[in-house]
Amino acid sequence: MATKIPEEVKLFMTGKPGWVATASKDGMPNVAIKGSLAVLDDEHIMFADLFSVKTRTNLEENPQVAIMVYDGEARKGYSLKGHAELITEGPLYEQTVEGIKNKVANFPKAKYVVKIVVESIFDQSLGAEAGKQIA
């Protein structure tokens, strides 16, 4: 079930890359950094995938995903967990492809967009609240 992303988390995530953790159907983990991470709306985040074959394979086998966004200077971060959908056509895909093309001319076309329904959010900031579920 989707959860609402607090405004504080949305603002914090803006412009930051995210570490995306996936696992195969057998439980073999994989982590990849995604510079295209973005908040779509109150319940969804997304990223484009241009290079990560293992991320795609894992999400095809097991759509559960966790994303960590962290600011080392501020010692503040959040972990968002949810369910991923791979998108290879339609308005979101086309907008994302065009946006990447406009920002970085030499990047290849995105193979897919991962749209994630956020189901839980955890504080990963330094201090007593670390690990506390906030949404």
C-alpha positions as CSV (number, residue, x, y, z in Angstrom):
1,M,0.0,0.0,0.0
2,A,1.3,3.4,-0.9
3,T,2.3,6.0,1.7
4,K,2.5,9.7,1.3
5,I,6.0,11.2,0.9
6,P,6.4,14.0,3.4
7,E,7.3,17.5,1.9
8,E,10.5,17.5,4.0
9,V,11.6,14.3,2.3
10,K,10.6,15.5,-1.2
11,L,12.6,18.7,-0.7
12,F,15.6,16.8,0.7
13,M,15.7,14.4,-2.3
14,T,15.7,17.1,-5.0
15,G,18.9,17.0,-7.0
16,K,20.5,14.2,-5.0
17,P,21.5,10.8,-6.4
18,G,20.1,7.7,-4.8
19,W,21.6,4.3,-4.0
20,V,19.2,1.8,-5.3
21,A,19.1,-1.7,-3.7
22,T,17.5,-4.6,-5.5
23,A,17.7,-8.4,-5.1
24,S,17.3,-11.3,-7.4
25,K,14.6,-13.9,-6.9
26,D,17.2,-16.0,-5.0
27,G,18.1,-13.0,-2.7
28,M,21.4,-12.0,-4.3
29,P,21.7,-8.2,-3.6
30,N,22.8,-5.5,-5.9
31,V,23.3,-1.7,-5.3
32,A,23.6,0.9,-8.0
33,I,23.7,4.7,-7.8
34,K,21.1,6.6,-9.9
35,G,21.6,10.3,-10.7
36,S,18.2,10.6,-12.3
37,L,16.2,9.9,-9.1
38,A,13.2,12.2,-8.9
39,V,9.9,12.5,-7.0
40,L,6.9,12.1,-9.3
41,D,4.1,12.9,-6.9
42,D,3.0,12.3,-3.3
43,E,3.3,8.5,-3.5
44,H,5.8,7.8,-6.3
45,I,9.5,8.3,-7.1
46,M,11.3,7.3,-10.3
47,F,14.7,6.9,-12.0
48,A,15.9,6.2,-15.5
49,D,18.2,3.4,-16.2
50,L,20.8,3.7,-18.9
51,F,23.5,1.2,-17.9
52,S,22.4,-1.2,-15.1
53,V,21.6,-4.6,-16.5
54,K,21.7,-6.2,-13.0
55,T,19.2,-3.7,-11.7
56,R,16.8,-4.5,-14.5
57,T,17.2,-8.2,-14.1
58,N,16.6,-8.1,-10.4
59,L,13.5,-5.9,-10.7
60,E,12.1,-8.2,-13.4
61,E,12.5,-11.1,-10.9
62,N,11.7,-9.2,-7.7
63,P,10.1,-5.8,-7.9
64,Q,10.8,-4.9,-4.3
65,V,13.3,-2.0,-4.0
66,A,15.0,0.3,-1.5
67,I,16.5,3.7,-2.2
68,M,18.9,5.6,0.1
69,V,19.4,9.3,-0.3
70,Y,22.0,10.8,1.9
71,D,23.8,14.1,2.4
72,G,27.2,13.4,4.1
73,E,27.8,17.1,5.0
74,A,24.4,17.4,6.8
75,R,24.6,13.8,8.0
76,K,21.0,13.4,7.0
77,G,19.3,10.9,4.9
78,Y,16.2,8.8,4.1
79,S,15.5,5.3,3.0
80,L,12.4,4.7,0.9
81,K,11.1,1.2,0.2
82,G,8.5,0.1,-2.3
83,H,7.4,-1.8,-5.3
84,A,8.9,-1.0,-8.8
85,E,7.3,-1.0,-12.2
86,L,9.5,-1.0,-15.4
87,I,8.2,1.4,-18.0
88,T,9.5,1.3,-21.6
89,E,6.9,3.5,-23.4
90,G,4.3,6.2,-22.8
91,P,4.4,9.8,-21.5
92,L,6.6,9.2,-18.4
93,Y,9.2,7.3,-20.5
94,E,9.2,9.8,-23.3
95,Q,9.5,12.8,-20.9
96,T,12.4,11.2,-19.1
97,V,14.3,10.3,-22.3
98,E,13.9,13.9,-23.5
99,G,14.9,15.3,-20.2
100,I,18.1,13.3,-20.1
101,K,18.9,14.1,-23.7
102,N,18.5,17.9,-22.9
103,K,20.8,17.6,-19.9
104,V,23.5,15.3,-21.1
105,A,24.0,15.1,-24.9
106,N,26.3,12.1,-24.9
107,F,24.3,9.7,-22.7
108,P,22.5,6.8,-24.4
109,K,18.7,6.7,-24.5
110,A,17.2,5.3,-21.3
111,K,16.4,1.6,-21.6
112,Y,13.5,2.0,-19.2
113,V,12.1,4.1,-16.4
114,V,11.5,2.6,-13.0
115,K,8.4,4.0,-11.3
116,I,8.3,3.1,-7.6
117,V,5.2,3.1,-5.3
118,V,6.7,4.2,-2.0
119,E,5.4,2.0,0.8
120,S,7.6,3.1,3.7
121,I,10.1,5.7,4.6
122,F,12.8,5.6,7.3
123,D,15.0,8.3,8.8
124,Q,18.7,7.5,8.1
125,S,20.1,10.7,9.8
126,L,22.8,10.6,12.3
127,G,21.4,10.5,15.8
128,A,18.7,9.0,18.0
129,E,16.1,8.8,15.3
130,A,18.2,6.8,12.9
131,G,16.2,3.9,11.6
132,K,12.9,5.2,12.7
133,Q,10.0,4.7,10.3
134,I,8.5,8.2,9.5
135,A,5.9,7.2,6.9
